[in-house]
Amino acid sequence: MKLRTAAWALGGGLILVSTLAAFQMPFRVYVSMEGYDNIPLPPDYQDKTEWVFARLMYPQNPYSPRRGGRGGFGVRDWREGGTSWTQDYPRADRHFALALRRLSRLNVRSVEQPVNLDDGDDVYNWPWLAAGEMGDWLLTDSQALKLRDYLLRGGFLYLDDFWGPEEYNAFNETMQRVFPDREVVEIDNKDQIFHVVYDLDDRYQILGQWALGGRAGRGGMSYRVAGTHAEWKGIYDDHNRLMVAMSFNSDVGDSWEWADDPEYPERFSALGIRIGVNYVTYDLTH
């Protein structure tokens, strides 16, 4: 589908989004795991818009394989930020929001919205949820139940940045409690999510800044990439709508976060942003 056609198709979904604005939790800035605590707010951050990047807050898995399964993440309360749900936050969220503004006709809010599943019915206000470091999440039973209900009612969840079998198994511990009756499958290349705006037949592995050598990388975690290849997975509802999309063995969040850094490879951001645009458009039209 061409971009102009996709933009017209968004109309029905946007009617629903706009009617929910009066019941949303207020915007709040949380402590960032990566030290992005002094980023100035854009002057239009309080504007009412058609679409908002909603980031899923989640409790930390104390035995995350990324930490060697040793147990314990210190005393920080995940509800106050500073834990794995804030990886890439808020730089990735705001960079992608800016890109979506430029590449679509959506009226996009310039700042993100952290969403806590324990905040009553607030999650139902946000048709798009995204989260990263999925080897680190560990939802409670009540959170898993609410997330399931949100998705079956038409919500969409994008999950990113988990690598290798150990992190996948840790991720799946929670996902099986969300959907014990639904299988995680490979998304077929012909699926509309890869063609609704951009034709994404050539999807390659997107590396995070942490996996790159030289000035562009931080080093120390490139072992996560060894022996992996990009996998684009998902979970469908009974009407063949993709409810959950996953970029396993890629770090799309970093491709948004570092899109303005000349040391970060442009080809990763080029693909990562196009993937995001397709996923948002798919969510609002299906």
N, C-alpha and C positions, 0 to 999 in steps of 0.2 A: 504494500500500500504506500502511495506517495505521501510525503509529509503534509501537503495541503489537505488531502483526503482524511488523514488521521486526525488533523486538527479539528475538522468539522465533526468527526465522530466522537470527540470528547464531550460534546455538549450535554448529553444525557447524564453522564457521570458527574459533571460539574454542578448540575442542579442539586444533586444530593449533597455534595460537599458544601455548597454555600448555605444550605439550610441548617447545617450542623454547627456553624461557627459560634452561635450564641451559647453553646453548652460546653465549649472546650475549656480545659484547664489552662491557666495563664502560662505565658512563656516564662521560662526560668533558665538561667545559666548554671551549669554544674561544673565541679572541678574536673579538669581534663587529665587523663592518664599521661598524656604527652606534654603537659605543661603549657597548653594554649589558654591560659587563664587571663591574659591581658589583651585579647583581641577586641578591638573596639566594635561596638554594635553599629551596623549600618544605619543611616538616618531614617530609613523606611521600615525598620524592623517591626514596628507595631501595625503596619498596614494589614488590612483584611484582604485576603487573596483567595484564589481558586484552589491552590494546591500548596501543600506544606510537606517538607521532608520530615517525616516522623521517625525518630530513632528509638528502638526498643531498649529499655532499661531491663537488666536481668541480674539475678543473684549469681555470685561467683561460685564456680566449682572449686572447692578447696583442694581437690586432687587433680587439677588440670594437668594433662600430659605435657603442656607447654612449660610447666614449672617442675617437670620431672616426677609428678605424682607424689610429691613429698607431703602435701597437706599444708593448709594454712596460707592465707593471703594478708596477714597482718590484721589490724583492728579496724580498718576503714569500712564504713557502712556503705554498701553498694547504692543505697538510696540517696546518698549524698555525692555520688560521683567518685572519680578517681580509680575505679576498677575497670575491668576489661570492656564493659559496654561502652566506655568513653574512648576506646582506641579509635583514632582518626578524628574524633569529635573535638571541636566543631568545624575544623578546616575542611574536611572532606564534604560535609553536609552543605556548607555554604558555597564552596566551589562548584559542587554539582548543581545546586539551586541556580547559581548564576549561569551555568552552561545551559540548563534547561530553559531558562528565560530567553536566551539568545537563539536557541535551536527549535523552539516551538512557539505556539501562540498562547500557551498557558500563562496566566497571571500567577507567578510563583513568589511565595514569601521569601525574603532574603535570609531568614534565619530558620534554624531547625526547631523541632519540637520533641524533647525527650518524653517518652511515654512509659508510665509505670502501670503494669497490668493490675496492680492492687488499688489503683485510683478509681474505684467505682466503675462506671460505664465509660470512662473517658476514651478508652482504646477504640470504641466504635465510632468516634468522631474522625478517625484518620484512616482513609482507604489504603494508604501505603505505609508499611513499616519496614525498616531496614535495621540490620544488626551485623556486627563483625566479631571476629575471634570466637567462632562458634564451638570450638573445643573447650571453651571456658564457661559456657552457660549451664545453669542447673536450675530450671524452673521448679517451683513448688507444685504440688498437685493442683491446687486451686488456680494457679497461674496457667498451668498447662491446659486446664479445662476451659478457662476463659479465652485463651489463644485459639483453641480449637473452635469454639463457638464463633469468635470473630472471623476466622477464615471461612467457615461454612456459611456465614452470612454474607460473604462477598469481599472480605478483606484480602489483602495481598501482603506477603512477607518475603523480603529479599534477604538471604543469608550469605555471608561472604567470609573469606579469609580463615579457612581451616585446612590443615595440610596433613596428609598421610593417614595411615590406618588408625593410629592411636587417637589422634584428634577427632577423626571421624567417629570412632566408637564412643568417645566422650560426648560429642554432639548428639549422636543417635540415642543416647540414654534418655535425654529429654524429649527428642522428637518422637520416639516410640510411645511416650506417655501422652504427647499431644495427639498423635494419630496412630494408635496401636493397630488399626484396621486398614491402614493405607500404606502403600509401598513407595519408597523413594526410587524414582526411575530416572534414566537418562532422558533428557528432553530431545526429541527427534529434531533433526536439522530442519525439517519442513514445518515445524510448529510456527504459528503466527508470531510468537514472541520474538523470534529471530528475524522477522521480515515486516513487522507492522509499520515501521518507519524506515529503518536502514536494513538492507540485506546483509546479514551477519554470517555468511557461510564460512568465512575465514576467521575462526575464533582461535586465537592462540593463548598460551599461558601468560597471564599478567603478573609480573613480579612486583613485590613490594620494595620500597626503598631499602628496607632492612636486608634484602637478599642481594643487593647490588654491590659490586666492588668499587674501589676508588672513592672519589669525593662524593658520589651520589649515594653511597650506601653507608649504613651504620656498622655493618659487620656483626658477627656473633650469633646470628640465627639462620644463616644460609643453609644449615643442615636440614631445615624443614623442607627445603625444595628438592633435595636429593632423591632421585628415583621417582618423582611425581610427574603427572601430566594433567593438564586442565580437564575438568569434568563439569558439565553443565547439567545439573540435576534438578528434579522438581517433584511436587506432589499435586495430583489433580483431584478435583471434586467429581461428583457423579455426572456432571454435565460436561466433562472434559475441559473445564476451566482450570488453568494453572493457578493454584492458591499459594504455593511456596516455590520460589526459585532459588537455586543455590549455585554459587561459583566455588566449587571445591578445587583446591590446589591452585587458586589464583587469589590475588589481592586487589580487587577492583577498588576497594576503598582507598588504598594508597594511590591508585591512578587518578582519583579525584583530589585527594589531599595534596599531592605534589604536582598537580597539573601546571602550576605557575612557576615551577622550579626548573631553570634551564639545564640543571644537571640530571634531572629525571627524564628517562627516555620518552620522547613524544609519542611513539607508537603505542605504548601502554596506555597513556591517557586518552589517545584517539579512540582506541577500542573500548576502554572502560566507560567513557562518557556516552558513546553510542549504545552500549549495552544498557546503561541506565535510562537513556531516553526511550529505548524500545520497551523496557520493563514498565516504566511509568505509563506510557501510552497504552500498552496492553492492559495494565491494571484498570485504567479509566474507561476502557472500551469493551471489556469482557466481564 
